[in-house]
Amino acid sequence: MFAMPVRYKRRKTRTAVRSDKSVWDLSIERTHRIYDLYDNVAVAFSGGKDSTAVLNITLEVARERDALPLDVVFYDEEVCTPETIDYVRRVAAKEDVNMVWLALPVMHRNACSTRQPYWYPWAPEAKALWVREMPPEAITTTKGFRRAPIGDHSPGYLADRYNGTVAFSMGIRAEESLIRRRGVSHRRQDNYINGTSNPVVSYAKPIYDWRTADVWTAPRMHGWDYNRSYDLMDKAGIKPASQRVAPPFGEQPMMGLWMWAQCWPELWDKMGERVDGAATAARYAGTQVYGSGAQSRPPRGMGWEQGIEYYLAKHPPNIQTWAARRIRGFIDIHFRDSSDPIPEVVAHPKTGVSWTLLLKTARQGDLKSRTDPRMKVKSQTPEAKG
């Protein structure tokens, strides 16, 4: 099955350009540019540290431009810490903020289970399992809503809400993943602005070049309020770069499931019932059970190709097809750029491909396309580190 052909169009990635300006000054300039280009500006707010930075930067620019109140859109993902909800309510109470609080059953990835690869916050049919009560201020239905990922829902929702063009400013940073880095590496001009499926809606990333240290320096310098969940994570010994407040059920976030059990035990008890496989993933997310072990190997008695077929067969048909195409694409990349055999464990220095990578993709499904061997190789070059 994994031999299905697929072709990827290679996109040119530009190297980083250094600037004498601070990331703060650059983010202010970018936000002014966003206001210049679009009829409407709104902020995507999760209650996390990155969206806190975008919120406060946009508020400062909006004050200068007499463009208050600022629309702030919060997608309530149900599995939120009490401190997150308290913080969002404090933001909503600001006079210069117009909070749009959405509680919709959008599609979320559940990497904890192959039986239920998605889960839907606030799904009416799962009301008995909700981890908290529906917030009274939340909007629970929108025009033409369908159960799709937030990224598929937002452009249509924003286009319907506003007249004219809309920029949705988000706390997306290139430091957090190679996928996000690549997203701001293809244009010299306005590289932090991306179009969406709706021609009048764009996503803007004014702090894309901030580091984690920058995100925490700004609140101290400017006296910003912030989500107190991070204080609990600090006490638990979790490094700042690993601290997340979003639901921890995706491929990468589930590595931090143990953190939720330790910091919010009452919430964790409900999470284990709410999402299939969460309790198991909390114990084994970093092991071969979930394809994350450093020495991931095929089942005993099987070769690499047999092992890939074995794990693909455990997924529902649609995920089998998707994962098989991803694997075939990696193989095509390798043999297009190299005549060497695919190495077993250590990634090929030119293509980034290995049999371990292919097996991991078969086990996890890689539904969000987080894995990209080309970016792994690119990240090792001096240009990309600049």
Sequence and secondary structure as in RCSB ss.txt:
>XXXX:A:sequence
MFAMPVRYKRRKTRTAVRSDKSVWDLSIERTHRIYDLYDNVAVAFSGGKDSTAVLNITLEVARERDALPLDVVFY
DEEVCTPETIDYVRRVAAKEDVNMVWLALPVMHRNACSTRQPYWYPWAPEAKALWVREMPPEAITTTKGFRRAPI
GDHSPGYLADRYNGTVAFSMGIRAEESLIRRRGVSHRRQDNYINGTSNPVVSYAKPIYDWRTADVWTAPRMHGWD
YNRSYDLMDKAGIKPASQRVAPPFGEQPMMGLWMWAQCWPELWDKMGERVDGAATAARYAGTQVYGSGAQSRPPR
GMGWEQGIEYYLAKHPPNIQTWAARRIRGFIDIHFRDSSDPIPEVVAHPKTGVSWTLLLKTARQGDLKSRTDPRM
KVKSQTPEAKG
>XXXX:A:secstr
 TT                SS HHHHHHHHHHHHHHH SEEEEE  SSHHHHHHHHHHHHHHHHTT  SEEEEEE
  S   HHHHHHHHHHHT TTEEEEEE     EE TT SS  EE TT GGGGGG SS   TT B   TT  S  H
HHHHHHHHHHHSSS EEEE    GGG HHHHHHTSS SSSTTEEE SSTTEEEE TTTT  HHHHHHHHHHHT  
  THHHHHHHTT  GGG   S S STTGGGGHHHHHHH HHHHHHHHHHSTTHHHHHHHTTSGGGT  TT    T
T  HHHHHHHHHTTS HHHHHHHHHHHHHHHHHHHHH  S   SSS  TTT   HHHHHHHHHH  TT    HHH
HHHTTSHHHH 
